[in-house]
Every structure is written in C-alpha cells, then in structure tokens.
Amino acid sequence: MEAGATEAANGGIESSSADPSTSGAGSRLSVHRIAGGGKAADIILWKHGRVTIGVIFGATMAWWLFEKSGLSFLTVCSDVLLILIVVQFIRIKIAGLLNKQPRPLPELVLSEEMVSNAAASFRVKVNNMLMIAHDITLGKDFRLFFQVVLLLWLLSVIGNFCSSITLAYIGTIVLVTVPALYNKNQEQVDRYAGMVHRNISRHYKIVDENVISRLPRSFIRDKDD
C-alpha cells in the first residue's frame, strides 16, 4: 500500500523503459520527453536560449500591448494584418516599377493528412472530456468531482483579480520557467511532492471515511456502478 502511494506520488514520472538522457538509474522519464520532445520541448527547457528569450520578450510585449493600451484582441489582429497586406502590396508595386522580381511568398497549405490527424486527436480529447464530465455529473468519482469544483472555484477567484490576457501571459512565463527549474531539481521536487501527496491522501481518506460512508446507500450504489 505504501509502495503504491509512493509510486503515485512521483506524478507518473517513473517508467520501466530506460532513457539515456535521464539521471540516476535510468528509470525516470526525462522532462524533455514529458514535454513532448521536438523543438517545443527544446524551447521550454532553454536548449535554444535565444528563442526562449524571444518568446518571453514577445509575450511581454503582447501583454503590454493588450493590457496597457486597452486595445482589444480583434483590433490588434486586424491592424497587424492590415499593415502586413499594405506593406506586401507596396513592395510588389515597387518591385514592378524597378523591373525586379519580388520574392515569392511561401505557400501555406494544410495537407489532408495533417487535418485528419488533428481532427482525430481533437475527437479523442473531446470524448475523454465528455466521459469525465459524465462521471462527474453522475457522482461516480467523488475525488475528481472535488478537484474540478476546487479548480473552477480557484479560476473564478483568480478571474476577479486578473484579466484573461494577464492569465495567458502568466501561463506563458510559467511554461518556459517551471519545467526548466524542475529539470534541474527533479529529485528534490519529486521527494517533496511525494510527501505532499501522502499528506493529501491521508486527509482525503479521513474525508472519505467521515463523509462518503455517511451518504445514502442509493447514492453510494450509483457511485459504485
């Protein structure tokens, strides 16, 4: 029982497959693999420092533009697209007057395979969310119900103090800082996370015994079904 709790406390980071980029005995998945690998994971983990700094700078400028200027997202997007179209039009006309061949624009085409893969992935995620919502509505998973209620309450409280643009900016900064810090201090974080998980599990067990056990039998029967 204790071993199972310890394994769950590690947040699913341990794996039976070895990874050459991991530390220790090689039983832990690297943060790079958890982040999905590829260029996105490299940017998140600061393997391309200039690109990551560029992302932070761009996010900061976008936050300042939307939050401080008071402009709406639709207005800014429309103005940016308008400027790009006008500049491109003027560049082509000037090239024609100077008898120069303008640089061709890259063709942006979505292949049928890309659309099919994106649609299939989106369908799976939506179905999973609908199944979770179904279980929550029927009360089949009290722990998940409690977590969703707590999360929605926290989002409601945070939304009273921060705008959606600020939340998006904070999320971007967290995305490019927390994984990198966790990658450097993975063992220490996992150890403390295990302690917190065991304490939460102990308190939840008390609530489960004192609350769930006192619910009507019909509710418990539906929950178990």
Summary of the structure (lengths in Angstrom):
residues: 225
radius of gyration: 24.9
end to end distance: 24.4
largest distance: 85.3
contacts: 492
relative contact order: 0.11
helix: 73%
strand: 1%
